[in-house]
């Protein structure tokens, strides 16, 4: 790095540290310049690559979801900032490598949203959510040159969410149960097949089919299975913490309680708000 570049980074460092900006444009530019300074001056930031940051991007996304679940505006603001940092970091890494420029990200986003909403920006009719989704999937196939509807479903998703995404995609072209009753019947069928499975391989396969059908049923209930399971896990953790408090307050050890006694604690925890 020559003297001119060093002087520029020094100026940016002083500016981002002392001037928060007053307009949206100035604040946005401050974030970009801050990441540029970190890339130049911080040994950790300097060594990062798109791949090395990928797992942190996922972690920040989960923390953002947690803040939303907690209805915590203070944390939500911080986690949105953390997520935006990663978006900025990835865009600047691409810019450094000469792959594309940061403004190209916004152009790509706006162009995609305009082209996929012909019912808003053109004359294509879409009077229902189902028609919008069907048009969306059809346009995605054309834009990306994909041969199959399920091409491009990310492997990095949780399997629960990936199953949900797959089912939504095929439902968008009409490959779906007519009613939730059909899915419920299939669910009962899958439970019976799991009971009849005799080998570990059969049990794993049938359990997988059961989970896949449960996800499908959640979609027919208009419930995201990832959200439902996360909230169920949170409820369990909250109730178990209350049970744990009851055990501590009793002065007895966990092993001294019968299953019925622990179940009584559990019911008491369920009734607490």
Secondary structure in CASP SS format (residue, H / E / C, confidence):
PFRMAT SS
TARGET T0000
AUTHOR 0000-0000-0000
METHOD secondary structure of the structure
MODEL  1
X C 1.00
X C 1.00
X H 1.00
X H 1.00
X H 1.00
X H 1.00
X H 1.00
X H 1.00
X H 1.00
X H 1.00
X H 1.00
X H 1.00
X H 1.00
X H 1.00
X H 1.00
X H 1.00
X H 1.00
X H 1.00
X C 1.00
X C 1.00
X C 1.00
X C 1.00
X C 1.00
X H 1.00
X H 1.00
X H 1.00
X H 1.00
X H 1.00
X H 1.00
X H 1.00
X H 1.00
X H 1.00
X H 1.00
X H 1.00
X H 1.00
X H 1.00
X H 1.00
X H 1.00
X H 1.00
X H 1.00
X H 1.00
X C 1.00
X H 1.00
X H 1.00
X H 1.00
X H 1.00
X C 1.00
X C 1.00
X C 1.00
X H 1.00
X H 1.00
X H 1.00
X H 1.00
X H 1.00
X H 1.00
X H 1.00
X H 1.00
X H 1.00
X H 1.00
X H 1.00
X H 1.00
X H 1.00
X H 1.00
X H 1.00
X H 1.00
X H 1.00
X H 1.00
X H 1.00
X H 1.00
X H 1.00
X C 1.00
X C 1.00
X H 1.00
X H 1.00
X H 1.00
X H 1.00
X H 1.00
X H 1.00
X H 1.00
X H 1.00
X H 1.00
X H 1.00
X H 1.00
X H 1.00
X H 1.00
X H 1.00
X H 1.00
X H 1.00
X H 1.00
X H 1.00
X H 1.00
X H 1.00
X H 1.00
X H 1.00
X H 1.00
X H 1.00
X C 1.00
X C 1.00
X C 1.00
X C 1.00
X C 1.00
X H 1.00
X H 1.00
X H 1.00
X H 1.00
X H 1.00
X H 1.00
X H 1.00
X H 1.00
X H 1.00
X H 1.00
X H 1.00
X H 1.00
X H 1.00
X H 1.00
X C 1.00
X C 1.00
X H 1.00
X H 1.00
X H 1.00
X H 1.00
X C 1.00
X C 1.00
X C 1.00
X C 1.00
X C 1.00
X C 1.00
X C 1.00
X H 1.00
X H 1.00
X H 1.00
X H 1.00
X H 1.00
X H 1.00
X H 1.00
X H 1.00
X H 1.00
X H 1.00
X H 1.00
X H 1.00
X H 1.00
X H 1.00
X H 1.00
X H 1.00
X C 1.00
X C 1.00
X C 1.00
X C 1.00
X C 1.00
X C 1.00
X C 1.00
X C 1.00
X C 1.00
X C 1.00
X C 1.00
X C 1.00
X C 1.00
X C 1.00
X H 1.00
X H 1.00
X H 1.00
X H 1.00
X H 1.00
X H 1.00
X H 1.00
X H 1.00
X H 1.00
X H 1.00
X H 1.00
X H 1.00
X H 1.00
X C 1.00
X C 1.00
X C 1.00
X C 1.00
X C 1.00
X C 1.00
X C 1.00
X C 1.00
X H 1.00
X H 1.00
X H 1.00
X H 1.00
X H 1.00
X H 1.00
X H 1.00
X H 1.00
X H 1.00
X H 1.00
X H 1.00
X H 1.00
X H 1.00
X H 1.00
X H 1.00
X H 1.00
X H 1.00
X C 1.00
X C 1.00
X C 1.00
X H 1.00
X H 1.00
X H 1.00
X H 1.00
X H 1.00
X H 1.00
X H 1.00
X H 1.00
X H 1.00
X H 1.00
X H 1.00
X H 1.00
X H 1.00
X H 1.00
X H 1.00
X H 1.00
X H 1.00
X H 1.00
X H 1.00
X H 1.00
X H 1.00
X C 1.00
X C 1.00
X C 1.00
X C 1.00
X H 1.00
X H 1.00
X H 1.00
X H 1.00
X H 1.00
X H 1.00
X H 1.00
X H 1.00
X H 1.00
X H 1.00
X H 1.00
X H 1.00
X H 1.00
X H 1.00
X H 1.00
X H 1.00
X H 1.00
X H 1.00
X H 1.00
X H 1.00
X H 1.00
X H 1.00
X H 1.00
X H 1.00
X H 1.00
X H 1.00
X C 1.00
X C 1.00
X C 1.00
X H 1.00
X H 1.00
X H 1.00
X C 1.00
X C 1.00
X H 1.00
X H 1.00
X H 1.00
X H 1.00
X H 1.00
X H 1.00
X H 1.00
X H 1.00
X H 1.00
X H 1.00
X H 1.00
X H 1.00
X H 1.00
X C 1.00
X C 1.00
END
